[in-house]
């Protein structure tokens, strides 16, 4: 089985820089007091950051299809739970 080389240091530095910038975005958005949109913005940024960590640092891009499908099922379950929570809070 042929092994593909892992990402180089440049890729890791670029992803790390993106994580730092996204952390700054999270802090900035939290300080803006956007009312209902603050939580949604924080979750969106956290999702992007989590995706970067999963894809690059945990090497999910190179995993078998069954691992990716398992992750998608877990993310779908989380998304439905989150949507139902937001719907419950919105209609109180």
N, C-alpha and C positions, 0 to 999 in steps of 0.2 A: 504494500500500500504506500503510495507516494504521499509524503507529508509536505504540505505547503508551509512556507516560512511564516512565522507569526509577524505581527505588526512591528514596524521599526520604532525607534525612540521618538522620531518626529511625529508619528501618529499619536503616540501616547501623550506627548507634550501638547499637541493640538487639542486632544480630547480633554486633558487636564485643564487647559486654558479655557475651553468652553464651559467646563464645570465651574470654574472660578467666576466667569462672567455671569453664568446663570445663577450662582449664589448671590452675586451682587444685584441681579435683577429681582430675585426673591426678596432681599432686604429692602430694596427701593420700593417695590410694590407694596410691601407691608407698611411702609412709612407713608404711603399716599392716602391711606384710609379710603379705599374704593367701595366701602360698604359691602354689599353682597358679592361683588366681583373679586374681592381680595382672596377669598378662599378658592374660588375657581382659578384665578391666576396662579396662586401658589401650587395648586394641584397640577396644573398644566406644566409649570416649570419643573416640578418634582418628577413628573412623568417623563419629561425629556431627559432630565439628569439621570434618572433610573435606567432609561433606555440606553444612554451612552455607556453607563457602567456595565450593564448586561452585555451589550454588543462588543465592546472593546476590551474592558478589563477582565471580564469573565469569559471572553471568547465564545459567546453564544453564536456568533456569525459562522463559526466552523463546526457547530454541533450537528448531530443527526436530526432528521426531520421529526422524529418522535419527541425529542426534547423540545423543539420549537413549538410543536402542537400542544404539548403539556403546558408550556408557558402561556400560550395564547388562551387556553381554556381557563387557566388561573386568572389571567388579566380580564377576560370576559366576565368571570364571576365577580371579580373586584369591581368592575365597571357597573354591573347591574346593581350590586349592593350600594355603591356610591350614588348612583342615580336614584335609587329608591330612598336613600337617606335624604338627599337634597329635595326630592319631591315631598317627603314627609315634613321637612322643615318649612318648605315654601307654602304649604297649604294649612299651616297651623293658624 
